[in-house]
Amino acid sequence: MPTATVRDLLSASYTELGVLASGETMTADQGSKGLAALNRWIDSLAADRLQIYELTRTTWTIVSGTSTYTVGTGGNVN
C-alpha cells in the first residue's frame, strides 16, 4: 500500500468535495484549515475511545487490610 501524506489526504478530500478541480493545488490557507479540521476529527475519535489500538487489562488480588496500592514499575501492580 503506498504511503500518503496529510497533504495528499487533504487534497483528495478537497477534490472529492468539489472545492478543488482535479489537478488543482490547494493553497496554504486551505491546507492549514484542512489540517485543523483533521486534528479536530482525530481528537473527537480519541474522546469517544475510537482511537485506542489496544487495551490491556491487568488484574491482581486485593489483600484484606490493604487500603492503597501503587501502580507502575516496582509498585504493587507492575
Protein Blocks (a to p, Z undefined) as FASTA:
>chain_A
ZZddfklmmmmmmmmnomacghiacdfklmmmmmmmmmmmmmmmmmnopmbfbdcddddd
ddehiabdcedehiabZZ
